[in-house]
Amino acid sequence: MTQATATPAKGYAAHSATSPLEAWDFERRAPRPDDVSIEILYCGVCHSDLHFAQDDWGMASYPVVPGHEIVGRVTAVGDKVANYQVGDMVGVGCMVDSCRQCKACNDGLENYCAEGFVMTYGSPDKHDGTLTQGGYSDSVVVSERFVVRIPDKLDIKSAAPILCAGITTYSPLKHYGVKPGDKVGIIGMGGLGHMGVKLAKALGAEVTLFTRSESKKAEAKKQGADHVVISTNEDEMGAITETFDFMLDTVPVQHDINPYLNALKPDGTHILVGLLEPIDPAISGANLVFRRRVLAGSLIGGMPETQEVLDFCAEKGITCDVEMINIDQINEAWERMQKGDVKYRFVIDMASIKNAG
């Protein structure tokens, strides 16, 4: 490692739940022997960034630099780093540490760490207690274990959201065994949903997008969906009763799950990946019990699977649809994201931070 002291960094931070993001100078922690130092080139903008910064989940600490879809170039490595060297193109996703000792961690499922994983931003560091800061910045220092390699075949701009939107949809599709010929419904057509369509299709499934908007039909077909169902149309919903093997539910706000459960075959599985709030309206137990259906949840993926989805996307030619912005456009981008006015992920060109603020 070329240096053993804290280093200055530039970022954009929220200083309260109601303040806009603004330029902020801070320090990255001193690198440790197993650390990789990274110059951040691109960072995706996830809806979770906004939720956290506005304290919608009641867990924010300030100031906070959001961003957990990070792609960059290695600038230095610690003495114990074995898999990366200066110049490598790498990524950092939603977590930067875990206990590394529990069964989940030993199984490569650090996202389900018994002690809870350390988030890329807004979490206390396990070693020194300082708060982690994310990718809306020019650099980051991360343990080798929580760094992944960006395949050469991937466009690095559109690869960034795979580190959250990609793994969040890929992991449950793989875990629950989606295979060629399965009928998979994707609920919602945002950043998660459009990746769900692409990944389910690449796994060989027959894919149907469920959306409230007629205007998204053509776009869904363009993304690879075989069919589109307007979820507010009772006739269309009635016509697909008990026809699906899986539902991947990417909607992040409360919505009625019962109609989608009715669309599942017996033994079908409905997987929540977007909703963290209480389910409302309530689920009818009969919708589960009388057809032996499963209601499940899934959270990002472990580090081996995160590398797996990047490699899979490179092999299949899958990338996220992105709109590039400069860092000084981030507040406008957040406003547009809240309105659903993005197809389908903003990605910040972090070179723009040199002249920002």
C-alpha positions in Angstrom: 0.0 0.0 0.0 1.4 3.3 -1.0 0.2 5.2 2.1 -0.9 4.4 5.6 -2.7 7.5 6.6 -6.2 8.9 6.0 -6.6 10.7 2.7 -8.7 13.7 1.6 -11.8 13.0 -0.5 -14.5 15.0 -2.2 -18.1 14.0 -2.2 -21.7 15.1 -2.2 -23.4 14.6 1.1 -26.8 15.1 2.8 -26.4 17.0 6.1 -30.0 16.4 7.3 -33.2 14.6 6.2 -34.5 17.7 4.5 -31.3 19.3 3.0 -30.2 18.9 -0.6 -27.0 17.1 -1.4 -24.0 19.5 -1.5 -20.3 19.3 -2.0 -18.4 18.1 1.1 -14.7 17.5 1.8 -14.0 14.6 4.1 -11.3 12.0 4.8 -11.2 8.4 3.8 -9.8 6.1 6.5 -6.3 4.9 6.4 -6.0 1.7 4.3 -5.5 -1.6 6.1 -3.4 -4.5 4.9 -6.4 -6.2 3.2 -7.7 -3.0 1.6 -8.1 -1.9 -2.0 -8.0 1.8 -2.7 -10.2 2.8 -5.6 -10.6 5.9 -7.8 -14.3 6.1 -8.4 -15.2 6.6 -12.1 -18.9 6.0 -12.0 -21.6 5.6 -9.4 -25.2 4.5 -10.0 -28.1 6.4 -8.3 -30.4 4.0 -6.4 -33.8 4.9 -4.9 -32.4 3.5 -1.6 -29.9 6.4 -1.6 -32.8 8.9 -1.4 -34.7 6.8 1.1 -31.7 6.7 3.4 -30.7 10.3 3.1 -34.2 11.5 3.8 -34.4 9.1 6.8 -37.4 7.3 5.4 -36.3 4.2 7.3 -35.3 5.9 10.5 -31.7 4.8 10.3 -29.8 7.7 8.9 -26.7 9.4 10.3 -25.3 12.7 9.0 -23.5 13.8 7.1 -23.9 10.9 4.7 -22.4 10.5 1.2 -24.8 8.0 -0.6 -24.0 5.7 -3.4 -23.6 1.9 -3.5 -23.2 1.1 -7.2 -19.5 1.9 -7.6 -17.2 1.2 -10.5 -13.6 2.4 -10.4 -9.9 1.8 -10.9 -7.6 0.3 -8.3 -5.0 2.9 -7.2 -3.3 1.0 -4.4 -3.5 -2.4 -2.6 -2.5 -3.6 0.9 0.2 -6.1 1.6 -2.4 -8.9 2.2 -4.4 -8.3 -1.0 -4.1 -11.3 -3.3 -6.6 -10.8 -6.1 -6.3 -7.2 -7.3 -3.5 -5.0 -8.5 -3.2 -1.3 -9.4 -5.0 -0.6 -12.6 -7.7 -3.2 -12.3 -11.3 -2.2 -13.0 -13.4 -3.2 -10.0 -16.8 -2.6 -8.3 -18.2 -2.1 -4.9 -21.9 -2.8 -4.1 -24.2 -2.4 -1.1 -21.9 -3.7 1.6 -18.3 -3.3 2.6 -17.9 -5.6 5.6 -19.5 -8.3 7.8 -18.6 -10.4 10.8 -16.9 -12.9 8.4 -17.3 -15.7 10.9 -21.0 -16.7 11.0 -22.5 -19.5 8.9 -23.9 -17.0 6.4 -20.6 -15.3 5.9 -18.8 -18.7 5.6 -21.3 -19.7 3.0 -20.6 -16.5 0.9 -23.9 -15.0 2.0 -22.5 -11.9 3.7 -25.7 -10.1 3.0 -27.4 -12.3 5.6 -24.6 -11.9 8.2 -25.9 -12.8 11.7 -24.5 -9.6 13.0 -25.7 -7.5 10.0 -23.5 -6.4 7.2 -21.8 -3.0 7.1 -23.5 -0.9 4.5 -21.4 1.0 2.0 -22.6 4.3 3.5 -24.1 5.2 6.9 -22.8 2.2 8.9 -20.2 2.2 11.7 -17.0 0.7 10.6 -16.3 -2.6 12.6 -12.7 -1.6 13.3 -12.7 2.1 14.2 -16.4 3.0 14.5 -16.3 5.8 11.9 -19.3 6.0 9.6 -18.9 4.6 6.1 -19.4 7.0 3.2 -20.5 5.9 -0.3 -19.8 6.4 -3.9 -21.0 9.9 -4.7 -17.3 10.7 -4.2 -14.0 10.6 -5.9 -12.5 7.6 -4.0 -13.2 4.8 -1.6 -11.2 2.3 0.5 -12.7 -1.2 0.8 -11.6 -4.6 2.1 -10.6 -7.0 -0.8 -13.4 -9.4 0.2 -16.0 -6.9 -0.7 -14.6 -5.9 -4.0 -15.6 -7.5 -7.3 -13.9 -7.5 -10.7 -15.7 -5.8 -13.6 -15.4 -8.1 -16.7 -13.7 -6.6 -19.7 -16.8 -7.2 -21.9 -19.1 -5.0 -19.7 -19.4 -1.3 -20.5 -18.4 0.2 -17.1 -20.9 3.0 -17.2 -23.9 0.7 -17.5 -22.3 -2.0 -15.3 -22.5 0.1 -12.2 -26.2 -0.6 -11.4 -25.7 -4.3 -11.7 -24.0 -4.1 -8.3 -27.4 -3.4 -6.8 -30.3 -3.6 -9.2 -28.7 -6.5 -11.0 -27.8 -8.6 -8.0 -31.1 -7.8 -6.3 -33.0 -9.4 -9.1 -30.5 -12.1 -10.1 -30.1 -13.6 -6.6 -33.8 -14.6 -6.0 -34.2 -15.9 -9.6 -31.2 -18.2 -9.1 -32.0 -19.1 -5.5 -35.6 -20.2 -6.2 -34.5 -22.1 -9.3 -35.9 -20.3 -12.2 -35.2 -22.5 -15.3 -35.9 -22.6 -19.0 -39.6 -22.8 -19.6 -40.7 -21.4 -16.3 -43.3 -18.6 -16.4 -42.0 -15.6 -14.5 -43.9 -12.4 -13.7 -42.0 -9.2 -13.1 -44.0 -6.6 -11.1 -42.9 -3.1 -11.8 -40.8 -1.5 -14.6 -38.2 0.6 -12.8 -34.5 0.1 -12.3 -35.1 -3.3 -10.6 -37.9 -4.4 -12.9 -36.2 -3.8 -16.2 -33.1 -5.8 -15.0 -35.5 -8.5 -13.7 -37.0 -8.8 -17.2 -33.5 -9.1 -18.9 -32.2 -11.6 -16.4 -35.2 -13.9 -16.2 -35.3 -13.9 -20.0 -31.6 -14.8 -20.1 -32.3 -17.7 -17.7 -34.7 -19.1 -20.3 -38.0 -18.1 -18.7 -41.2 -16.9 -20.4 -41.4 -13.4 -19.0 -44.5 -11.3 -18.3 -44.2 -7.7 -17.1 -47.0 -6.4 -14.8 -47.4 -2.7 -14.9 -50.1 -0.1 -14.2 -49.2 1.9 -17.2 -50.4 1.2 -20.8 -47.5 3.4 -22.0 -45.0 0.9 -20.8 -46.2 -2.0 -23.0 -43.9 -1.2 -25.9 -40.9 -0.5 -23.6 -41.4 -3.8 -21.8 -41.4 -5.7 -25.1 -38.2 -3.8 -26.1 -36.6 -4.9 -22.9 -37.4 -8.6 -23.7 -40.7 -9.3 -22.0 -42.8 -11.9 -23.9 -46.1 -10.5 -22.5 -47.4 -7.4 -20.7 -50.3 -7.4 -18.3 -51.9 -4.2 -17.1 -52.4 -4.9 -13.4 -55.3 -2.5 -13.0 -57.3 -4.3 -15.7 -59.5 -6.9 -14.1 -60.1 -8.8 -17.3 -56.3 -9.1 -18.0 -55.6 -10.2 -14.4 -58.4 -12.7 -14.5 -57.1 -14.3 -17.7 -53.8 -15.2 -16.1 -55.2 -16.9 -12.9 -52.9 -19.7 -11.7 -50.5 -19.6 -14.7 -47.2 -18.4 -13.2 -44.4 -20.3 -11.5 -42.7 -17.2 -10.0 -43.5 -13.5 -9.3 -40.6 -11.2 -8.8 -42.1 -8.1 -7.0 -39.9 -5.0 -7.4 -42.4 -2.4 -6.2 -40.9 -0.4 -3.3 -44.2 1.0 -1.9 -47.2 -0.7 -0.3 -49.5 -2.5 -2.8 -52.0 -5.3 -2.9 -50.2 -8.6 -3.3 -53.3 -10.8 -3.4 -54.1 -10.4 -7.1 -50.5 -11.6 -7.9 -50.8 -14.5 -5.5 -53.9 -15.5 -7.4 -51.9 -15.5 -10.6 -49.5 -18.2 -9.2 -49.8 -21.9 -9.9 -50.0 -24.2 -6.9 -46.5 -24.3 -5.4 -45.8 -20.9 -7.0 -43.5 -18.4 -5.3 -44.0 -14.7 -4.9 -40.6 -12.9 -4.1 -40.5 -9.5 -2.5 -37.3 -7.5 -3.3 -38.5 -3.9 -3.2 -40.9 -3.6 -0.2 -39.5 -3.0 3.2 -42.6 -1.6 4.8 -45.5 -3.6 6.3 -47.6 -5.4 3.7 -50.9 -3.5 3.3 -53.6 -4.4 2.4 -53.3 -7.7 4.4 -52.6 -11.0 2.6 -55.4 -13.5 2.6 -54.1 -16.7 4.2 -56.3 -18.7 1.9 -54.3 -17.4 -1.1 -51.3 -19.2 0.3 -52.8 -22.2 2.2 -55.1 -23.5 -0.5 -52.5 -23.6 -3.2 -49.4 -24.2 -1.1 -47.9 -21.0 -2.4 -44.8 -19.4 -1.0 -44.4 -15.7 -0.1 -40.6 -15.0 0.1 -38.2 -12.1 0.4 -34.6 -11.6 -0.9 -31.9 -9.0 -0.2 -29.1 -8.3 -2.7 -26.6 -11.2 -2.8 -23.4 -12.4 -1.2 -20.0 -11.5 -2.7 -19.6 -14.7 -4.8 -23.0 -14.3 -6.3 -22.3 -10.6 -7.0 -19.3 -11.6 -9.0 -21.4 -14.3 -10.7 -24.1 -11.9 -11.9 -21.4 -9.6 -13.4 -19.9 -12.5 -15.2 -23.4 -13.7 -16.3 -24.2 -10.2 -17.6 -20.9 -10.1 -19.5 -21.6 -13.5 -21.1 -25.2 -12.7 -22.1 -24.5 -9.1 -23.1 -26.8 -7.6 -20.4 -26.4 -4.1 -19.1 -28.6 -1.6 -17.3 -30.2 1.2 -19.3 -28.7 4.3 -17.9 -28.8 8.1 -18.2 -25.5 9.8 -17.4 -25.3 12.9 -15.2 -22.7 15.1 -13.6 -22.5 15.2 -9.8 -23.9 18.8 -9.7 -27.1 17.5 -11.3 -27.8 15.0 -8.5 -30.5 16.9 -6.7 -32.5 17.3 -9.9 -31.9 13.6 -10.6 -33.3 12.7 -7.2 -36.4 14.8 -7.9 -36.9 13.1 -11.3 -36.3 9.6 -9.7 -39.1 10.3 -7.3 -41.4 11.0 -10.2 -40.2 7.9 -12.1 -38.7 10.1 -14.8 -35.7 8.0 -15.6 -35.0 5.0 -17.9 -33.9 3.3 -15.8 -30.9 4.3 -13.7 -29.0 7.5 -13.4 -25.2 7.0 -13.3 -22.9 9.8 -12.1 -19.7 10.5 -14.1 -17.5 11.1 -11.1 -14.9 12.9 -13.2 -17.3 15.8 -12.9 -16.6 16.1 -9.1 -13.2 17.7 -9.8 -14.9 20.9 -10.8 -18.0 20.7 -8.6 -18.8 22.7 -5.5 
